[in-house]
Amino acid sequence: AEYMGIIKMYKALAKNDGEFVLEGLKGGIRLDGRGHLDYREMSFAYGKKDGQVMIQIGNTLIYTTLCTTVVQPFAEKAREGIYKINVDISALQAETDFNVQLNDLKIEISRLVERILISSKAIDKDSLCIIQGKLVWMITINIEILSYDGNLIDPICMSVLLSLQNITLPHVCLLYTSPSPRDATLSRMPSSA
């Protein structure tokens, strides 16, 4: 069933290609010689700035960066910070055998990463609140697919999680000032005066 979900995701995959893939899965055959449970070799490196990660699994290469901004929260979620996910798949346009509608893939990847972040609670949205109802942190997650070799979801998720582990939010110091100076007024004089 899991393999059928993968096949459905790539709707444009030719029928013969799909049958070939299914037969290979049933027979335990992979083109690169790995068994069903063998994982591709993985490596990663942090960038020079917080929140930057480059991850490689097989020949799939993903670069993820995080940006932080102070914004107003959504009215209905006054105590929660915000995260936004951007996916750049322009490198996949050069892949001649990649027949998927790229815009649909971009949307699916973004939604999947969001569902994973929500279900895993990898981002504590309440901890991103600076002043309830007024100021929260927004984390922008920029995912760039540099090359593709048969697996996107694992390296994307790993790069996002590694980026989140490698970011420190700046210290925020709030200074309150009165909108205009005014004298204190007494509504009545104390009786002991």
N, C-alpha and C positions, 0 to 999 in steps of 0.2 A: 504494500500500500504506500509506503514511504517513497519507493522508487517511482511509483505511478504519479505521485505529486510532483516529483522533479520533472517527469516527462510532460505533465500538463503545463508546468511553468514555461516550458519552451515550446509553445504552441506551434511555432513555425518549423519545428524539427521535422524533417521529411519522414514519412512512414517507414521507409527502409532503414533509415538511421536509427529511428526509435526501436524497431524490432531488433536491430543489431545490438543496441545497448542493452535491451532486456535479455537477450540470449546470453550476452557476456556476463550479466549479473547473475543469471541462473546458473551458469557454468563455472562461476568463480574466476572468470578470465578478465584481465584488464590489459589494455594495450601497453602500459608501461611496466608490466611484469609484477605489479603488486597484487597481493591477495585482498579479499574483501575487507579484512580488518586492519590491513596495513595502512598507516597514515603517511602522507607526504612529509618530507623533511621541512622543518619550520625554523625560521630565524627572525629576530626582530631587533630593532635598535631605536633608542630614544633620540629625538632631535636635540638641537642646541637650546630650544625654548621649551618651557613647560607645555605639556599637552601634545607634543609632536611625536608620532610613532610611525616607523616604516616596518611593515611585516611582510614576510615572504613565506608562502607555503607552496612547495613545488615551484612552479614558474609563475604563480599568481602573486602579484606585488600590489600592496595597498599602502597608501600614505594617508594618515589621519592627523588633523590638527584641530585644536579646540581654541575658541575665542570666547572671552567673557566680556559682558557689557552689563551695566546697571540700567534697568528699565522699570517701568511701572508694571505691576502684575495685572493679570486679567481680573476683572471685577468679581467674578464668581469664584476665583481662587486667590484671594487676597494674601494668603500665607505661603503660597507656593512659587518657587522659582520656575523658570521656563527653560526648555531646551529646544533647539531647532536642529534639524538634520538636513545637510546638503550632500548630495551624491553627484560626483563628476564621473561620467562614464565615457567621456570623449575619446579616451584611448581605445575603447572597444570598437569604435567605428572603423578602425583599421583592420580588425579581425575579419577576414573574408568568409570564414565558416560560422560566424556568429549571426544567425538569422532571426534573432528576436527583435521585436520592436524596442529600441533602446529607451525611449521615453517611458514605456510601460515598465521596463526593468528597473529604471531609476526610481520610479514611484514605489514599486514593490519592495525594493531594497530599503528605501527610506521607511516604509511602513513596518517592515519586518524588524528593523533595528529599533524602532520606537516600541513595538510590542515587546521585544526582548528587554529593553530598558525598563519598561513598566512592570512586566511580570517578575523580573529579577530584582527590582528595586535597587538597581545599581546607582541611581541618582536619588538621593534623599531631597526631594523638592522643598521640603520645609526648611532644610538647612541652608537653602539658597535665599531665604527671606532676610532682608536687611531691616526694613520697617514695614510692618504689616499694612497692606493696602496702598503703600506708597512706593517702596523700592525693593526690587528683588534682582538677583543675578540671572542673566540669561546666558546659557552656555550654547554656543553654536558649534556643532560637530560637523566638520568638513571632511568627507570621505572621498578620496581620489583613487580610482582604480587605474593603476598604471599598466598592468598586464594581466591577462586572464589565461588560466591553464586548467579549467575544469572545476574550480571550487571558488566561490565568492563569499558565501555566508560565513564560514569559519574564520577566514582571515579578517573579514570586515568586523565581525563581532569581537574578535580578539584585539584588533587594533583600537576599537572604540573603548573597550574596557581598560586596556593598557594606557590609553591617553587619559582616561578619567582618573586612573591611579597616579598619573604623573602631572597633575595640575594642582596648583595652590592658588586659591582665590586671594586677591590682594586684601590687605587689612583696610577696613572702612572706618573712618573717624567722622562722626557727624557733629557739626557745630550748629547749635540752635541760636538764632538771633531773632529778636523781636522785629516785626515788620516796621514799626515806627516807635521811637522812644516816647514815653508818656509818663506823667507824674501820677503817683498813686493818689487816689481820692478816698476820702472818708465819707461814709454815708451819714454818720453821726459821731459826735464827740463822746469819748468814754466818760462815764459819770465821775470817775475819780480825779479827773483833770481840773 
